[in-house]
Amino acid sequence: MSNIAFTSTLVVLSIVAIIYLTAKLKANVFGSLFAVSLALALLGTDLPLAKVIDTLKIGFGSTLGNISFIIIFGAAIAVCMQKSGGALSIATNILNLAGKHNAKPAMAWTGFIPGLTIFCDTGYIILSGIARSISANAKVPMPLIASILGSALFAVHCLVPTHPGALAAAATLNANIGWLVLAGVAFSVPGLLAAYFWSAWMCKGQNYAPAQLEQEEAISTAQLPSFGFSLLPVVLPLVLISISTLLTTLGYKTGFAAPLHFLGNPVIALLAGMLCAMWLLAKNGGKKGDFSHVLEEAILKAGPILIITGAGGMFGAIIKETGVGSALGQALGSASVGLLVPFIIAALLKTAQGSSTVAALTSAAIIAPSLSTFGLDSDAGRMFAVLAMCAGSMVASHANDSYFWVVTKLSNIEMKESLRVFTSATIVMGLTSFACIWLVSLFVL
């Protein structure tokens, strides 16, 4: 663009418009993204009119092409884990192994392990009964248990590309998903630990009460599947992806490694996890026709996520056409500063409009043209750029985030308690994860 200042202003205004439409006016997210993308394409790019709609379609379609199968299969795993009792089995077995005196760390692991493949809101819905039971039986304040479980699910949801935000950002930047899975899991741990201790400190000295269970909330574990079988749909996809990544690192790309790379493709790995989850359901109360119902329910759950994610990709494609990302890269300059930029952009977007997915995806679209200028145009650089914006997409979950309300309402706690403990924990978690990402990048980049 000839006037980059004018175009940059339009991009900022378009982001503000999306935030205002979705957060303030509660407008439909897809409609808001489409309308703003179209307006930005007409006013802020040099695209011929004949190419505007084509660019919108390409941005929308390419994003869906990269993530659609993975999200659908991941949603199917979540449905099966819920219906079979697999998620509940993981939670109860971890608590039994830990004991009531270790209820808080048990709650963290209860959220962390299923959260690797189950979306945070779905995971909290599934595990909220366990959280209330642990709070009541171990006499731990419910706001603390809610924050620990919510943070554990949220950490991996934002950082691990079995989830849409990290996955879409990785697709936009062409980052290696296998390495991102491993790195995302690793960097989510210090973030979760920080949120864990922060939540405990925020509850210290407060008169927060344990949960009060109704009689019908008593949890029966007699018919649950075994712990090992319950872990299989969660762990198998991660193992397959990790094997493929390790073989690539060692230089084995063909021959005996080819079938393992095929199985380690995230689509096939998640498909394998889904088949294991369906087998788990069949062994634990599944009936004829359940598999069709599972896929139907998974598609219904995945549909809105896919549409919004595709629309975010469409918006990102138009931002790329404006040239603002390249100008931003020229204005800033080193790899260390470059990691700070996507983190800040994602954090501002997340805090303002509520969606971690939109925050990560939009940040990726803005940063993508500037990777070489930041010194991030390498496999490792792209990975760290994605991790930085995913850490930013944690900051902060509050009243404009649907997940905040899932945590608050299903825990039967007051909004002010949730804001004090859980929202502040997401800020600390995002800052800690980014600090660790940045420190490691100093030795790698």
C-alpha positions in Angstrom: 0.0 0.0 0.0 1.2 3.5 -0.8 0.0 4.9 2.5 0.9 2.4 5.2 -0.1 4.7 8.0 -3.6 4.9 6.6 -3.8 1.2 6.1 -2.5 0.4 9.6 -5.2 2.7 11.0 -7.8 0.7 9.0 -6.5 -2.6 10.3 -6.6 -1.3 13.9 -10.1 0.0 13.4 -11.2 -3.3 11.9 -9.9 -5.2 14.9 -11.6 -2.7 17.2 -14.8 -3.1 15.2 -14.7 -6.9 15.6 -14.2 -6.5 19.3 -17.0 -3.9 19.6 -19.4 -6.0 17.5 -18.8 -9.3 19.3 -18.1 -8.2 22.9 -20.2 -5.1 23.2 -23.1 -5.6 20.8 -23.1 -9.4 21.1 -23.3 -9.7 17.3 -22.8 -13.0 15.6 -19.0 -13.7 15.4 -19.1 -15.0 11.8 -21.2 -12.1 10.6 -18.9 -9.6 12.3 -15.8 -11.2 10.8 -17.2 -11.4 7.3 -18.5 -7.8 7.3 -15.3 -6.3 8.7 -13.2 -8.5 6.3 -15.1 -7.3 3.3 -14.9 -3.7 4.4 -11.2 -3.9 5.0 -10.6 -5.6 1.6 -12.5 -2.8 -0.2 -10.9 0.1 1.7 -7.5 -1.1 2.8 -6.1 -3.2 -0.1 -5.2 -2.9 -3.7 -7.2 -6.0 -4.6 -9.3 -5.6 -7.8 -13.0 -6.0 -7.1 -13.1 -9.2 -9.0 -10.5 -10.7 -6.6 -12.0 -9.6 -3.3 -14.5 -12.4 -2.9 -11.9 -15.0 -4.2 -9.5 -13.8 -1.5 -12.1 -14.2 1.1 -13.0 -17.7 0.0 -9.4 -18.8 -0.2 -8.6 -17.5 3.3 -11.7 -19.2 4.6 -11.2 -22.5 2.8 -7.5 -22.9 3.3 -7.9 -22.5 7.1 -10.7 -25.1 7.2 -8.6 -27.4 5.0 -5.8 -27.4 7.6 -7.9 -28.0 10.7 -11.4 -29.4 9.9 -10.7 -33.1 10.2 -8.7 -32.7 13.4 -11.4 -30.7 15.1 -14.2 -33.1 14.1 -12.2 -36.1 15.2 -11.2 -34.4 18.5 -14.9 -33.5 19.1 -15.8 -37.1 18.5 -13.2 -38.2 21.1 -14.7 -35.8 23.6 -18.3 -37.1 23.0 -17.2 -40.7 23.4 -15.1 -40.0 26.5 -18.2 -38.3 28.1 -20.7 -41.0 27.1 -18.4 -44.0 28.1 -17.3 -42.5 31.4 -13.7 -42.5 30.2 -13.1 -38.9 31.3 -14.7 -39.6 34.7 -12.6 -42.7 35.1 -9.4 -40.7 34.5 -10.5 -38.1 37.1 -11.5 -40.6 39.8 -8.4 -42.8 39.4 -6.1 -39.9 39.7 -7.8 -38.8 42.9 -7.7 -42.3 44.3 -4.0 -42.5 43.5 -3.3 -39.1 45.0 -5.5 -39.3 48.1 -7.7 -36.6 49.6 -4.7 -34.8 51.1 -3.4 -34.2 47.6 -6.8 -33.2 46.2 -5.4 -29.9 44.7 -2.6 -31.4 42.6 -4.9 -34.3 41.7 -7.4 -31.8 40.3 -4.6 -30.2 38.2 -3.7 -33.6 36.6 -7.4 -34.4 36.3 -7.8 -31.4 34.0 -4.4 -31.6 32.3 -4.5 -35.1 30.9 -8.0 -35.2 29.4 -7.4 -31.5 28.3 -4.8 -32.6 25.8 -7.5 -33.6 23.4 -10.8 -32.4 24.9 -11.7 -28.7 24.5 -11.5 -26.8 27.8 -15.2 -26.0 28.0 -16.3 -29.5 27.2 -13.7 -30.8 29.7 -15.0 -28.6 32.4 -18.6 -29.6 31.8 -17.6 -33.3 32.0 -15.4 -32.9 35.1 -17.3 -30.3 37.0 -19.1 -32.9 39.0 -15.8 -34.4 40.1 -14.5 -30.9 41.0 -17.5 -30.3 43.3 -17.1 -33.8 44.8 -13.4 -33.2 45.5 -14.1 -29.8 47.0 -16.8 -31.2 49.3 -14.9 -34.4 50.4 -11.5 -32.8 50.8 -12.9 -29.5 52.3 -11.0 -27.4 49.8 -12.6 -24.0 48.8 -14.6 -24.4 45.6 -13.2 -21.2 44.0 -9.7 -22.8 44.4 -10.7 -26.2 42.9 -12.5 -24.4 40.1 -9.5 -22.3 39.2 -7.1 -25.2 39.3 -9.3 -27.4 37.1 -10.1 -24.5 34.8 -6.5 -23.4 34.5 -5.3 -27.0 33.8 -7.8 -27.4 30.9 -7.1 -23.9 29.6 -3.3 -24.2 29.6 -3.2 -27.1 27.1 -6.2 -25.8 25.2 -4.3 -22.6 24.3 -0.8 -24.1 23.8 -1.3 -27.6 22.3 -2.3 -27.8 18.6 -4.8 -30.5 19.2 -7.0 -27.4 19.8 -8.2 -24.9 17.2 -6.3 -21.7 18.2 -2.8 -23.2 18.3 -3.6 -25.4 15.3 -4.9 -22.6 13.2 -1.9 -20.4 14.1 0.5 -23.2 13.2 -1.2 -23.7 9.9 -1.0 -19.9 9.1 2.7 -19.8 9.9 3.5 -23.3 8.5 4.9 -24.5 11.8 5.7 -28.1 12.5 2.7 -29.5 14.4 4.6 -32.4 15.8 7.2 -30.3 17.5 4.5 -27.9 18.6 2.6 -30.7 20.4 5.7 -31.6 22.4 6.7 -28.0 23.1 3.1 -26.9 23.9 2.8 -29.7 26.5 6.2 -28.7 28.0 5.5 -25.0 28.2 2.0 -25.5 29.6 3.4 -27.1 32.7 5.2 -24.0 34.2 2.2 -21.9 33.3 -0.1 -24.3 35.1 2.2 -24.5 38.1 2.2 -20.7 38.3 -1.6 -20.6 38.1 -1.9 -23.3 40.7 0.2 -21.5 43.3 -1.3 -18.1 42.4 -4.9 -19.5 42.9 -3.9 -20.9 46.3 -2.4 -17.5 47.3 -5.5 -15.6 46.1 -7.8 -17.9 48.2 -5.6 -17.6 51.3 -7.3 -15.7 54.1 -10.6 -15.6 52.2 -13.8 -17.1 53.6 -14.4 -19.2 50.5 -16.5 -22.4 51.3 -16.2 -25.9 49.9 -18.9 -27.1 47.5 -22.2 -28.3 48.9 -23.3 -31.5 47.1 -26.9 -32.5 46.6 -27.7 -36.1 47.0 -28.2 -36.7 43.3 -24.7 -35.5 42.7 -23.1 -38.5 44.3 -20.7 -40.1 41.8 -20.8 -43.8 41.1 -17.6 -45.3 39.8 -18.7 -49.0 39.7 -19.4 -49.1 36.0 -16.6 -46.9 34.8 -14.0 -48.2 32.3 -10.5 -49.0 33.5 -8.0 -46.2 33.8 -5.7 -47.6 31.2 -8.4 -48.1 28.6 -9.7 -44.6 29.3 -6.3 -43.1 28.7 -5.9 -44.8 25.3 -7.9 -42.3 23.2 -6.1 -39.4 24.8 -2.5 -40.8 24.8 -2.4 -42.7 21.5 -2.7 -39.7 19.1 0.1 -37.9 21.1 2.3 -41.0 20.9 1.8 -41.4 17.1 2.5 -37.7 16.4 5.6 -37.8 18.7 7.0 -40.9 16.9 6.7 -39.3 13.5 8.3 -36.1 14.8 11.2 -38.0 16.3 11.8 -39.9 13.1 11.9 -36.7 11.1 14.4 -35.2 13.5 16.6 -38.3 13.1 16.4 -38.0 9.3 14.2 -41.0 8.7 11.6 -39.9 6.2 11.1 -42.8 3.8 11.4 -46.6 3.8 10.3 -48.2 7.1 9.5 -44.7 8.5 6.8 -43.9 5.8 4.0 -45.9 7.5 4.9 -44.3 10.8 4.8 -40.8 9.3 1.4 -41.7 7.9 0.1 -42.8 11.3 1.7 -39.7 12.9 -0.1 -37.3 10.6 -2.4 -35.4 13.0 -5.5 -36.3 11.0 -4.7 -40.0 11.1 -3.5 -39.8 14.8 -6.8 -38.2 15.9 -8.7 -40.7 13.8 -7.0 -43.5 15.6 -7.9 -41.8 18.9 -11.5 -41.5 17.8 -11.7 -45.2 16.9 -10.2 -46.1 20.3 -12.8 -43.8 22.0 -15.6 -45.5 20.0 -14.3 -48.9 21.1 -14.3 -47.7 24.7 -17.9 -46.6 24.3 -18.9 -49.9 22.8 -17.4 -51.7 25.8 -19.1 -49.5 28.3 -22.8 -49.2 27.6 -22.7 -48.3 23.9 -25.6 -49.4 21.8 -26.2 -50.1 18.1 -26.4 -46.7 16.3 -24.3 -44.9 18.9 -21.4 -44.4 16.6 -23.6 -42.5 14.1 -25.0 -40.4 16.9 -21.4 -39.7 18.2 -20.4 -38.4 14.8 -23.5 -36.3 14.4 -23.0 -34.8 17.9 -19.3 -34.2 17.1 -20.1 -32.4 13.9 -22.7 -30.3 15.7 -20.1 -29.3 18.3 -17.4 -28.8 15.7 -19.5 -26.8 13.3 -19.6 -23.4 15.0 -15.9 -23.7 15.9 -15.0 -24.5 12.2 -17.1 -21.6 10.9 -15.6 -19.1 13.3 -12.1 -20.4 12.7 -12.5 -20.2 9.0 -13.9 -16.7 9.2 -10.8 -15.8 11.3 -8.6 -17.2 8.5 -10.6 -15.1 6.0 -9.9 -12.0 8.1 -6.3 -12.9 8.4 -6.0 -13.3 4.6 -7.2 -9.8 4.1 -4.9 -8.4 6.7 -2.0 -10.1 4.9 -3.1 -8.3 1.7 -2.9 -4.9 3.3 0.9 -5.3 3.9 0.7 -4.1 7.5 2.4 -7.2 8.8 5.5 -6.5 6.6 5.6 -2.9 7.7 5.4 -4.0 11.4 8.3 -6.3 10.9 10.4 -3.5 9.4 9.5 -1.2 12.2 10.5 -3.7 14.9 13.6 -5.8 14.4 15.0 -8.7 16.4 13.9 -12.2 17.1 13.5 -11.4 20.9 11.3 -8.4 20.2 9.5 -10.3 17.5 8.4 -12.9 20.1 7.0 -10.1 22.3 4.9 -8.7 19.5 2.7 -11.7 18.8 2.3 -12.3 22.6 1.1 -8.7 23.2 -1.2 -8.7 20.1 -2.8 -12.0 21.2 -3.1 -10.9 24.8 -4.9 -7.7 23.9 -7.2 -9.4 21.4 -8.0 -12.2 23.9 -8.7 -9.8 26.8 -10.8 -7.5 24.6 -13.0 -9.9 22.6 -12.9 -13.2 24.6 -12.0 -15.9 22.0 -8.5 -17.5 22.4 -8.9 -19.0 18.9 -9.6 -15.7 17.2 -6.8 -14.0 19.2 -4.2 -16.7 18.1 -5.4 -16.8 14.5 -5.6 -13.0 14.0 -2.1 -12.6 15.6 -0.7 -15.2 13.3 -2.1 -13.4 10.3 -0.6 -10.1 11.3 2.8 -11.6 12.1 3.1 -14.1 9.2 4.5 -11.6 6.6 7.1 -10.4 9.1 8.8 -13.6 10.2 12.0 -13.1 8.2 12.4 -9.6 9.5 12.0 -10.8 13.1 14.5 -13.5 12.5 11.8 -16.1 13.0 11.7 -17.5 9.4 13.0 -21.0 10.4 11.4 -24.1 11.7 12.3 -23.2 15.3 11.4 -19.6 14.8 7.9 -20.4 13.5 7.4 -22.7 16.4 8.4 -20.1 19.0 6.2 -17.5 17.2 3.2 -19.7 17.5 3.9 -20.6 21.1 4.3 -16.8 22.0 0.9 -15.9 20.5 -0.7 -19.0 22.1 0.6 -17.9 25.5 -0.9 -14.5 24.8 -4.2 -16.1 24.0 -4.5 -17.1 27.6 -4.6 -13.5 28.9 -7.2 -13.1 30.2 -10.4 -15.1 30.6 -13.1 -12.9 32.0 -16.7 -11.9 31.5 -16.6 -11.8 27.7 -15.3 -15.3 27.5 -17.8 -18.2 27.4 -15.3 -20.4 29.2 -15.3 -18.0 32.1 -19.0 -18.5 32.5 -18.7 -22.3 32.2 -16.2 -22.3 35.1 -18.2 -19.9 37.2 -21.7 -21.2 36.7 -20.9 -25.0 36.8 -18.9 -24.4 40.0 -21.7 -22.5 41.7 -19.4 -19.7 42.7 -19.9 -15.9 42.5 -18.6 -13.9 39.6 -16.4 -11.7 41.9 -14.8 -14.9 43.3 -14.1 -16.2 39.8 -12.7 -12.9 38.6 -10.4 -12.7 41.7 -9.1 -16.2 41.5 -9.6 -17.7 38.0 -9.2 -14.6 35.8 -6.1 -13.5 37.6 -4.7 -17.0 37.3 -5.1 -16.9 33.5 -3.1 -13.7 33.4 -0.3 -15.2 35.6 -0.4 -18.4 33.5 0.0 -16.6 30.2 2.8 -14.4 31.5 4.7 -17.3 33.0 4.3 -19.5 29.9 5.6 -16.6 27.7 8.5 -15.9 30.0 9.6 -19.6 29.7 9.1 -19.6 26.0 11.2 -16.4 25.6 14.0 -17.7 27.8 14.3 -21.0 25.9 14.2 -19.1 22.6 17.4 -17.2 23.6 19.3 -20.5 23.5 17.6 -21.9 20.4 17.0 -19.1 17.9 
